[in-house]
Amino acid sequence: MTTAIPQPSSLPQTESAGGMRFASTRETAPATASIRVEAAVVSLRGTRHAVNEDWHSPLGEWSPLFVVADGVGGGAMASSASRELVSRLHEELDEARVDSHTLRKALLDSDRAIARSIACRSTAPGAATVAVCAGADASLERWLVAWVGDCRVYRLRAEAGAAAELLTLDDTYRHLREDPPQGGSLDDPARMVGNGAVGTPNVRDIELGNEEMLVLCSDGVHKRANPSDIGRLLRGSLALAERCKRLVQFARARGSDDDATVLVIHRAQRSAGADVTTDDGRAEP
């Protein structure tokens, strides 16, 4: 399914009867005709949720910024926090020259803005964990990877059979060596956007080679699919969106009752003589 999707602020939550949001697109980085970048995303509402509390970047217009956010706190405030976070990051970074400083600042700005927004509407809690990938050069070989909480980013190398490589470290109480609140778990996220518990957002610089992928996902996926599963399910001849769908359905079959979202970015060298697809869908030689 290839579709043009509105900007994050106006993106409707359209789901199938089974609670799945399904969108994919193929884009070409405007700075070069030699690189082809394809992105696809699939999001499946958890069986214990009335609404999908995950949100993700729209894929209808070219932007080298990709975000997956997982609402925390339950219900409408969690869903609102994840949507607002994605929207604010795109608003602040789509037209900016993104570096580690601007990416951290955007996450901290979003933390304060979402806290104010929720406080104006409700006393209920609302926050989100997030994973971000931002292209940092014209060739889209260099990427900045940022995260807060337990959304994850993996890199999938081109070698057949290789497991996905985890690029992030969950901000859980266990990993941060902190005590969880009473009734909480060591594996709960200790850092979130929207409740002031961010500190310094994590950012790292990575390289993405030809025929490699970046995989952003919420915990509804990675708690039930290990790196070998992710590598196996995202390879193959199926359309990229179908492979994403296969991964979230695998997580559900393995017992995930949480919202499950996966967004995949595939970078490849354009074949000689291949057409370039412009933002309006026209093919140019």
Short mmCIF file of the C-alpha atoms (twelve columns), coordinates in Angstrom:
data_MODEL
# 
_entry.id   MODEL 
# 
loop_
_atom_site.group_PDB 
_atom_site.id 
_atom_site.type_symbol 
_atom_site.label_atom_id 
_atom_site.label_alt_id 
_atom_site.label_comp_id 
_atom_site.label_asym_id 
_atom_site.label_seq_id 
_atom_site.Cartn_x 
_atom_site.Cartn_y 
_atom_site.Cartn_z 
_atom_site.pdbx_PDB_model_num 
ATOM 1   C CA . MET A 1   0.000   0.000   0.000   1 
ATOM 2   C CA . THR A 2   1.595   3.269   -1.065  1 
ATOM 3   C CA . THR A 3   -0.083  6.442   0.046   1 
ATOM 4   C CA . ALA A 4   0.466   10.147  0.489   1 
ATOM 5   C CA . ILE A 5   -0.076  10.942  4.159   1 
ATOM 6   C CA . PRO A 6   -0.767  14.365  5.733   1 
ATOM 7   C CA . GLN A 7   1.732   16.074  8.017   1 
ATOM 8   C CA . PRO A 8   1.819   14.815  11.637  1 
ATOM 9   C CA . SER A 9   -0.447  17.541  13.052  1 
ATOM 10  C CA . SER A 10  -3.323  16.467  10.797  1 
ATOM 11  C CA . LEU A 11  -2.596  12.765  10.405  1 
ATOM 12  C CA . PRO A 12  -5.822  10.841  11.133  1 
ATOM 13  C CA . GLN A 13  -5.774  7.580   13.053  1 
ATOM 14  C CA . THR A 14  -7.207  5.223   10.473  1 
ATOM 15  C CA . GLU A 15  -7.158  1.561   11.386  1 
ATOM 16  C CA . SER A 16  -8.358  -1.698  9.959   1 
ATOM 17  C CA . ALA A 17  -10.870 -3.765  11.875  1 
ATOM 18  C CA . GLY A 18  -7.918  -5.553  13.473  1 
ATOM 19  C CA . GLY A 19  -6.386  -2.323  14.747  1 
ATOM 20  C CA . MET A 20  -3.570  -2.065  12.202  1 
ATOM 21  C CA . ARG A 21  -2.241  1.156   10.694  1 
ATOM 22  C CA . PHE A 22  -0.404  0.360   7.510   1 
ATOM 23  C CA . ALA A 23  1.503   2.871   5.393   1 
ATOM 24  C CA . SER A 24  4.532   2.784   3.154   1 
ATOM 25  C CA . THR A 25  6.282   5.012   0.696   1 
ATOM 26  C CA . ARG A 26  9.339   5.120   -1.518  1 
ATOM 27  C CA . GLU A 27  11.316  8.326   -1.536  1 
ATOM 28  C CA . THR A 28  14.513  9.619   -3.124  1 
ATOM 29  C CA . ALA A 29  16.844  11.887  -1.173  1 
ATOM 30  C CA . PRO A 30  16.654  15.211  -3.064  1 
ATOM 31  C CA . ALA A 31  20.385  15.859  -2.710  1 
ATOM 32  C CA . THR A 32  21.481  12.925  -4.845  1 
ATOM 33  C CA . ALA A 33  20.120  10.793  -7.655  1 
ATOM 34  C CA . SER A 34  22.466  7.910   -6.843  1 
ATOM 35  C CA . ILE A 35  20.836  6.840   -3.581  1 
ATOM 36  C CA . ARG A 36  17.397  5.275   -3.213  1 
ATOM 37  C CA . VAL A 37  15.763  5.304   0.218   1 
ATOM 38  C CA . GLU A 38  12.636  3.316   0.924   1 
ATOM 39  C CA . ALA A 39  10.715  3.528   4.189   1 
ATOM 40  C CA . ALA A 40  7.724   1.590   5.472   1 
ATOM 41  C CA . VAL A 41  5.810   1.516   8.742   1 
ATOM 42  C CA . VAL A 42  3.209   -0.759  10.293  1 
ATOM 43  C CA . SER A 43  1.490   -0.228  13.647  1 
ATOM 44  C CA . LEU A 44  -0.832  -2.705  15.359  1 
ATOM 45  C CA . ARG A 45  -3.038  -1.758  18.318  1 
ATOM 46  C CA . GLY A 46  -2.572  -3.967  21.368  1 
ATOM 47  C CA . THR A 47  -5.374  -6.219  22.556  1 
ATOM 48  C CA . ARG A 48  -5.489  -4.496  25.964  1 
ATOM 49  C CA . HIS A 49  -5.840  -0.973  24.553  1 
ATOM 50  C CA . ALA A 50  -8.913  0.861   23.287  1 
ATOM 51  C CA . VAL A 51  -6.699  3.107   21.138  1 
ATOM 52  C CA . ASN A 52  -3.223  2.690   19.728  1 
ATOM 53  C CA . GLU A 53  -0.874  4.635   22.022  1 
ATOM 54  C CA . ASP A 54  2.042   4.336   19.558  1 
ATOM 55  C CA . TRP A 55  2.587   6.968   16.873  1 
ATOM 56  C CA . HIS A 56  5.081   7.410   14.055  1 
ATOM 57  C CA . SER A 57  6.319   9.743   11.316  1 
ATOM 58  C CA . PRO A 58  4.193   10.260  8.232   1 
ATOM 59  C CA . LEU A 59  5.859   8.955   5.096   1 
ATOM 60  C CA . GLY A 60  4.113   10.857  2.331   1 
ATOM 61  C CA . GLU A 61  6.649   13.644  1.804   1 
ATOM 62  C CA . TRP A 62  10.415  13.440  1.800   1 
ATOM 63  C CA . SER A 63  12.108  14.100  5.136   1 
ATOM 64  C CA . PRO A 64  15.298  12.442  6.419   1 
ATOM 65  C CA . LEU A 65  13.710  12.324  9.898   1 
ATOM 66  C CA . PHE A 66  11.963  9.201   11.184  1 
ATOM 67  C CA . VAL A 67  10.296  8.845   14.592  1 
ATOM 68  C CA . VAL A 68  8.491   6.125   16.539  1 
ATOM 69  C CA . ALA A 69  6.887   7.119   19.867  1 
ATOM 70  C CA . ASP A 70  5.190   4.929   22.465  1 
ATOM 71  C CA . GLY A 71  2.670   6.606   24.774  1 
ATOM 72  C CA . VAL A 72  3.071   5.862   28.497  1 
ATOM 73  C CA . GLY A 73  0.450   6.291   31.188  1 
ATOM 74  C CA . GLY A 74  -2.538  4.696   29.524  1 
ATOM 75  C CA . GLY A 75  -5.543  5.994   27.630  1 
ATOM 76  C CA . ALA A 76  -6.061  9.305   25.903  1 
ATOM 77  C CA . MET A 77  -3.142  11.147  27.534  1 
ATOM 78  C CA . ALA A 78  -0.657  8.476   26.464  1 
ATOM 79  C CA . SER A 79  -1.960  8.561   22.897  1 
ATOM 80  C CA . SER A 80  -1.915  12.363  22.905  1 
ATOM 81  C CA . ALA A 81  1.662   12.472  24.192  1 
ATOM 82  C CA . SER A 82  3.000   10.181  21.473  1 
ATOM 83  C CA . ARG A 83  1.191   12.057  18.684  1 
ATOM 84  C CA . GLU A 84  2.298   15.462  19.944  1 
ATOM 85  C CA . LEU A 85  5.887   14.273  20.322  1 
ATOM 86  C CA . VAL A 86  6.107   13.082  16.719  1 
ATOM 87  C CA . SER A 87  4.488   16.279  15.467  1 
ATOM 88  C CA . ARG A 88  6.751   18.580  17.477  1 
ATOM 89  C CA . LEU A 89  9.943   16.812  16.419  1 
ATOM 90  C CA . HIS A 90  9.003   17.146  12.757  1 
ATOM 91  C CA . GLU A 91  8.015   20.780  13.179  1 
ATOM 92  C CA . GLU A 92  11.323  21.629  14.825  1 
ATOM 93  C CA . LEU A 93  13.682  19.461  12.783  1 
ATOM 94  C CA . ASP A 94  12.291  18.981  9.256   1 
ATOM 95  C CA . GLU A 95  13.741  22.273  8.024   1 
ATOM 96  C CA . ALA A 96  16.747  22.333  10.359  1 
ATOM 97  C CA . ARG A 97  20.304  21.190  9.909   1 
ATOM 98  C CA . VAL A 98  20.203  18.362  12.420  1 
ATOM 99  C CA . ASP A 99  23.180  17.675  14.648  1 
ATOM 100 C CA . SER A 100 23.488  16.164  18.124  1 
ATOM 101 C CA . HIS A 101 22.813  19.499  19.805  1 
ATOM 102 C CA . THR A 102 19.679  20.357  17.828  1 
ATOM 103 C CA . LEU A 103 18.320  16.820  18.236  1 
ATOM 104 C CA . ARG A 104 18.793  16.850  22.019  1 
ATOM 105 C CA . LYS A 105 17.299  20.335  22.220  1 
ATOM 106 C CA . ALA A 106 14.225  19.279  20.224  1 
ATOM 107 C CA . LEU A 107 13.625  16.370  22.592  1 
ATOM 108 C CA . LEU A 108 14.016  18.580  25.680  1 
ATOM 109 C CA . ASP A 109 11.775  21.266  24.168  1 
ATOM 110 C CA . SER A 110 9.165   18.588  23.452  1 
ATOM 111 C CA . ASP A 111 9.401   17.313  27.025  1 
ATOM 112 C CA . ARG A 112 8.456   20.703  28.456  1 
ATOM 113 C CA . ALA A 113 5.820   21.482  25.811  1 
ATOM 114 C CA . ILE A 114 4.026   18.133  26.184  1 
ATOM 115 C CA . ALA A 115 4.010   18.446  29.975  1 
ATOM 116 C CA . ARG A 116 2.352   21.881  29.663  1 
ATOM 117 C CA . SER A 117 -0.108  20.655  27.044  1 
ATOM 118 C CA . ILE A 118 -1.294  17.724  29.156  1 
ATOM 119 C CA . ALA A 119 -1.459  19.807  32.355  1 
ATOM 120 C CA . CYS A 120 -3.819  22.233  30.596  1 
ATOM 121 C CA . ARG A 121 -6.252  19.454  29.772  1 
ATOM 122 C CA . SER A 122 -6.033  16.883  32.542  1 
ATOM 123 C CA . THR A 123 -4.476  15.875  35.830  1 
ATOM 124 C CA . ALA A 124 -3.913  12.412  34.364  1 
ATOM 125 C CA . PRO A 125 -0.311  11.441  33.543  1 
ATOM 126 C CA . GLY A 126 0.952   11.341  29.998  1 
ATOM 127 C CA . ALA A 127 4.388   10.837  28.501  1 
ATOM 128 C CA . ALA A 128 6.100   8.924   25.711  1 
ATOM 129 C CA . THR A 129 9.237   6.982   24.969  1 
ATOM 130 C CA . VAL A 130 10.785  7.586   21.567  1 
ATOM 131 C CA . ALA A 131 13.302  6.473   18.955  1 
ATOM 132 C CA . VAL A 132 14.565  8.887   16.292  1 
ATOM 133 C CA . CYS A 133 16.752  8.461   13.193  1 
ATOM 134 C CA . ALA A 134 17.895  11.575  11.316  1 
ATOM 135 C CA . GLY A 135 19.929  11.550  8.120   1 
ATOM 136 C CA . ALA A 136 23.034  13.684  8.682   1 
ATOM 137 C CA . ASP A 137 24.605  13.958  5.212   1 
ATOM 138 C CA . ALA A 138 23.545  14.199  1.579   1 
ATOM 139 C CA . SER A 139 24.370  10.571  0.818   1 
ATOM 140 C CA . LEU A 140 22.350  9.357   3.836   1 
ATOM 141 C CA . GLU A 141 25.324  7.240   4.845   1 
ATOM 142 C CA . ARG A 142 25.671  9.011   8.193   1 
ATOM 143 C CA . TRP A 143 22.750  9.010   10.634  1 
ATOM 144 C CA . LEU A 144 22.064  10.331  14.107  1 
ATOM 145 C CA . VAL A 145 20.200  7.880   16.330  1 
ATOM 146 C CA . ALA A 146 18.448  9.263   19.429  1 
ATOM 147 C CA . TRP A 147 16.214  7.703   22.028  1 
ATOM 148 C CA . VAL A 148 14.491  8.242   25.355  1 
ATOM 149 C CA . GLY A 149 13.022  5.274   27.211  1 
ATOM 150 C CA . ASP A 150 12.662  1.814   25.704  1 
ATOM 151 C CA . CYS A 151 11.814  2.337   22.042  1 
ATOM 152 C CA . ARG A 152 14.700  0.786   20.106  1 
ATOM 153 C CA . VAL A 153 16.727  1.205   16.928  1 
ATOM 154 C CA . TYR A 154 18.476  -1.693  15.203  1 
ATOM 155 C CA . ARG A 155 20.755  -1.781  12.174  1 
ATOM 156 C CA . LEU A 156 20.309  -4.654  9.748   1 
ATOM 157 C CA . ARG A 157 23.467  -5.359  7.785   1 
ATOM 158 C CA . ALA A 158 23.420  -6.499  4.174   1 
ATOM 159 C CA . GLU A 159 24.958  -9.925  4.897   1 
ATOM 160 C CA . ALA A 160 22.443  -12.747 4.520   1 
ATOM 161 C CA . GLY A 161 21.499  -14.373 7.805   1 
ATOM 162 C CA . ALA A 162 22.937  -11.671 10.067  1 
ATOM 163 C CA . ALA A 163 20.917  -10.813 13.158  1 
ATOM 164 C CA . ALA A 164 19.794  -7.227  13.674  1 
ATOM 165 C CA . GLU A 165 22.329  -5.150  15.605  1 
ATOM 166 C CA . LEU A 166 20.918  -3.207  18.579  1 
ATOM 167 C CA . LEU A 167 22.081  0.433   18.466  1 
ATOM 168 C CA . THR A 168 20.297  1.710   21.584  1 
ATOM 169 C CA . LEU A 169 20.292  0.861   25.307  1 
ATOM 170 C CA . ASP A 170 16.916  1.024   27.031  1 
ATOM 171 C CA . ASP A 171 16.545  3.773   29.647  1 
ATOM 172 C CA . THR A 172 15.153  1.321   32.196  1 
ATOM 173 C CA . TYR A 173 15.664  1.415   35.937  1 
ATOM 174 C CA . ARG A 174 17.781  -1.712  35.584  1 
ATOM 175 C CA . HIS A 175 20.180  -0.259  33.015  1 
ATOM 176 C CA . LEU A 176 20.375  3.083   34.827  1 
ATOM 177 C CA . ARG A 177 20.874  1.309   38.170  1 
ATOM 178 C CA . GLU A 178 18.013  3.189   39.777  1 
ATOM 179 C CA . ASP A 179 15.247  1.973   42.067  1 
ATOM 180 C CA . PRO A 180 11.796  1.885   40.459  1 
ATOM 181 C CA . PRO A 181 8.835   3.453   42.267  1 
ATOM 182 C CA . GLN A 182 6.747   1.245   44.520  1 
ATOM 183 C CA . GLY A 183 4.893   -1.281  42.405  1 
ATOM 184 C CA . GLY A 184 7.160   -0.643  39.397  1 
ATOM 185 C CA . SER A 185 9.563   -2.981  37.639  1 
ATOM 186 C CA . LEU A 186 13.301  -2.701  37.041  1 
ATOM 187 C CA . ASP A 187 12.501  -3.121  33.340  1 
ATOM 188 C CA . ASP A 188 10.088  -0.160  33.189  1 
ATOM 189 C CA . PRO A 189 11.319  2.970   31.365  1 
ATOM 190 C CA . ALA A 190 12.876  5.436   33.815  1 
ATOM 191 C CA . ARG A 191 13.143  8.232   31.232  1 
ATOM 192 C CA . MET A 192 10.218  9.595   29.223  1 
ATOM 193 C CA . VAL A 193 9.305   12.700  27.243  1 
ATOM 194 C CA . GLY A 194 6.479   14.726  28.776  1 
ATOM 195 C CA . ASN A 195 6.954   14.242  32.509  1 
ATOM 196 C CA . GLY A 196 10.305  15.969  33.064  1 
ATOM 197 C CA . ALA A 197 12.211  12.702  33.424  1 
ATOM 198 C CA . VAL A 198 14.479  13.149  30.406  1 
ATOM 199 C CA . GLY A 199 17.830  14.468  31.672  1 
ATOM 200 C CA . THR A 200 20.168  14.278  28.674  1 
ATOM 201 C CA . PRO A 201 18.652  12.493  25.657  1 
ATOM 202 C CA . ASN A 202 20.802  9.737   24.179  1 
ATOM 203 C CA . VAL A 203 22.321  10.487  20.755  1 
ATOM 204 C CA . ARG A 204 24.855  8.490   18.777  1 
ATOM 205 C CA . ASP A 205 26.344  8.796   15.295  1 
ATOM 206 C CA . ILE A 206 26.266  5.710   13.050  1 
ATOM 207 C CA . GLU A 207 26.940  4.760   9.433   1 
ATOM 208 C CA . LEU A 208 24.479  3.002   7.147   1 
ATOM 209 C CA . GLY A 209 25.900  1.171   4.158   1 
ATOM 210 C CA . ASN A 210 24.322  0.149   0.875   1 
ATOM 211 C CA . GLU A 211 21.483  -2.366  1.220   1 
ATOM 212 C CA . GLU A 212 21.399  -1.840  4.980   1 
ATOM 213 C CA . MET A 213 18.371  -0.964  7.091   1 
ATOM 214 C CA . LEU A 214 17.530  1.003   10.205  1 
ATOM 215 C CA . VAL A 215 14.697  -0.492  12.233  1 
ATOM 216 C CA . LEU A 216 12.785  1.645   14.751  1 
ATOM 217 C CA . CYS A 217 10.309  -0.179  16.984  1 
ATOM 218 C CA . SER A 218 8.264   0.060   20.151  1 
ATOM 219 C CA . ASP A 219 8.537   -2.449  22.977  1 
ATOM 220 C CA . GLY A 220 5.446   -4.237  21.723  1 
ATOM 221 C CA . VAL A 221 7.747   -5.580  19.002  1 
ATOM 222 C CA . HIS A 222 11.168  -6.029  20.596  1 
ATOM 223 C CA . LYS A 223 9.936   -7.725  23.767  1 
ATOM 224 C CA . ARG A 224 8.651   -10.602 21.640  1 
ATOM 225 C CA . ALA A 225 11.056  -10.601 18.664  1 
ATOM 226 C CA . ASN A 226 14.765  -11.063 19.239  1 
ATOM 227 C CA . PRO A 227 17.502  -9.706  16.914  1 
ATOM 228 C CA . SER A 228 17.607  -12.957 14.928  1 
ATOM 229 C CA . ASP A 229 13.832  -12.869 14.431  1 
ATOM 230 C CA . ILE A 230 14.007  -9.243  13.276  1 
ATOM 231 C CA . GLY A 231 16.776  -9.987  10.787  1 
ATOM 232 C CA . ARG A 232 15.009  -13.039 9.378   1 
ATOM 233 C CA . LEU A 233 11.574  -11.447 9.063   1 
ATOM 234 C CA . LEU A 234 12.733  -8.186  7.475   1 
ATOM 235 C CA . ARG A 235 14.744  -9.870  4.727   1 
ATOM 236 C CA . GLY A 236 13.333  -11.385 1.582   1 
ATOM 237 C CA . SER A 237 11.622  -10.520 -1.667  1 
ATOM 238 C CA . LEU A 238 8.323   -9.240  -0.245  1 
ATOM 239 C CA . ALA A 239 7.580   -5.525  -0.361  1 
ATOM 240 C CA . LEU A 240 9.154   -3.731  2.602   1 
ATOM 241 C CA . ALA A 241 5.769   -2.885  4.125   1 
ATOM 242 C CA . GLU A 242 4.739   -6.538  3.941   1 
ATOM 243 C CA . ARG A 243 7.909   -7.521  5.789   1 
ATOM 244 C CA . CYS A 244 7.095   -4.945  8.492   1 
ATOM 245 C CA . LYS A 245 3.603   -6.388  8.740   1 
ATOM 246 C CA . ARG A 246 5.071   -9.869  9.060   1 
ATOM 247 C CA . LEU A 247 7.229   -8.714  11.985  1 
ATOM 248 C CA . VAL A 248 4.410   -7.135  14.010  1 
ATOM 249 C CA . GLN A 249 2.183   -10.146 13.377  1 
ATOM 250 C CA . PHE A 250 5.032   -12.391 14.595  1 
ATOM 251 C CA . ALA A 251 5.260   -10.357 17.819  1 
ATOM 252 C CA . ARG A 252 1.494   -10.715 18.321  1 
ATOM 253 C CA . ALA A 253 1.664   -14.463 17.697  1 
ATOM 254 C CA . ARG A 254 4.438   -14.693 20.293  1 
ATOM 255 C CA . GLY A 255 2.151   -13.189 22.930  1 
ATOM 256 C CA . SER A 256 2.489   -9.409  22.600  1 
ATOM 257 C CA . ASP A 257 -0.683  -7.697  23.834  1 
ATOM 258 C CA . ASP A 258 0.882   -4.217  23.665  1 
ATOM 259 C CA . ASP A 259 0.770   -1.774  20.764  1 
ATOM 260 C CA . ALA A 260 3.428   -2.843  18.261  1 
ATOM 261 C CA . THR A 261 5.035   -0.472  15.750  1 
ATOM 262 C CA . VAL A 262 7.943   -0.978  13.376  1 
ATOM 263 C CA . LEU A 263 9.351   1.591   10.937  1 
ATOM 264 C CA . VAL A 264 12.102  0.485   8.554   1 
ATOM 265 C CA . ILE A 265 14.457  2.644   6.455   1 
ATOM 266 C CA . HIS A 266 16.255  0.873   3.616   1 
ATOM 267 C CA . ARG A 267 19.209  2.584   1.919   1 
ATOM 268 C CA . ALA A 268 20.346  1.286   -1.457  1 
ATOM 269 C CA . GLN A 269 22.490  2.368   -4.385  1 
ATOM 270 C CA . ARG A 270 20.318  3.350   -7.323  1 
ATOM 271 C CA . SER A 271 20.787  1.162   -10.376 1 
ATOM 272 C CA . ALA A 272 22.273  2.837   -13.444 1 
ATOM 273 C CA . GLY A 273 19.515  4.180   -15.680 1 
ATOM 274 C CA . ALA A 274 16.831  3.854   -13.003 1 
ATOM 275 C CA . ASP A 275 14.122  6.488   -12.789 1 
ATOM 276 C CA . VAL A 276 13.998  8.940   -9.905  1 
ATOM 277 C CA . THR A 277 10.598  9.346   -8.285  1 
ATOM 278 C CA . THR A 278 9.829   12.942  -7.350  1 
ATOM 279 C CA . ASP A 279 7.639   14.073  -4.442  1 
ATOM 280 C CA . ASP A 280 4.633   14.466  -6.746  1 
ATOM 281 C CA . GLY A 281 4.987   10.915  -8.018  1 
ATOM 282 C CA . ARG A 282 6.476   11.758  -11.441 1 
ATOM 283 C CA . ALA A 283 9.293   9.591   -12.777 1 
ATOM 284 C CA . GLU A 284 12.368  11.366  -14.074 1 
ATOM 285 C CA . PRO A 285 15.270  9.653   -15.864 1 
# 
